[in-house]
Amino acid sequence: MRAFLKKAPHLTFAIARRFWQDPREALLLCRVAWWVTVLSVAARHFSLPRALQIVAGRTSKSGPELSTRQQDELARCVDLVLSADVLMFRPICWKRAAVLHRFLALQGIRTRICFGVKPGSADKVTGHAWLEADGEPILEKEPPNYVVTYSFPVDDSFTESAIVFSPK
């Protein structure tokens, strides 16, 4: 809480400046902040798949598709909100992927959130979440090199009965 109180005046000034300089972007930042909040609360009270389902929204079939530049701007806005690093606004990859998934779906861009892991050093495992469109990673600085362990939305061909656990 102390960190929040230290950052509050700076954040308030930055938000006010955004509304003055570019009201359209400021409103987008507010919408992104809202959905980060909804995702964070949903993830605390529901399973991750249910939280993602709450935030996902429906893919729109109307309207022009976003250009690559507009997609990059959207990703920059999501990164900016998550970089506040206070309360639930922390730069966490799965939150970034979920919120981007929602906003891209509203523009008619079908994406899939991929969660993956890779072995790290000294028996540690590292994980990451990213978006894919047409089987290719999008809006990532470098291609993710992880083994996909879960994706959302789940493929229609997937059934829970296909998962078989065998004792060791």
Phi, psi and omega in degrees: 000325180297320178297321179298316181295327177290324183274342187305312180298318179296315179296319179299315179296318181296319179294314179299318178298319178300315180297326179286316185282315185212085184301326181295316177293322179298319178294322176297318178298322177294319178296318178298315180299320178301312184288332172295319179296312179300315180298315182297317179292316181297321181293334177284331187253346182229174174291161180300314178302321180291319178298318178296322179295321179298318185276335191304318185072179181253147177287125180281144179257353182249166177089156181287145179287146179291141174286168178300320179297318179293324176295319178297321178295319177298314178298321178297319179295317178297316179298322180296316179296315182290338181283355178302328175057040173225150180049236182269000181269082180235146182288082181246130188299321183289329175291318178301311182297318182294317181290319176298319178304315180298308185292326177290322178298322179296339178261009177087010181263115181277123178229169177227135176272125179249133174250132181218165178227158171211149180296140176253202179267153176053053176061025176259148177243134177251148181232164180202154174234141182209171178257145173233143172230128183054038177077005180242140178296141176232154176058035176244144179292323176219149183300132180290136180246070184228156174271122182292127179251338180202145174222152180225133356291153181291139178302146179298333182283347182282135173226145181297333180289347179283345180275123180236124177257132178243138179291151179276000000 
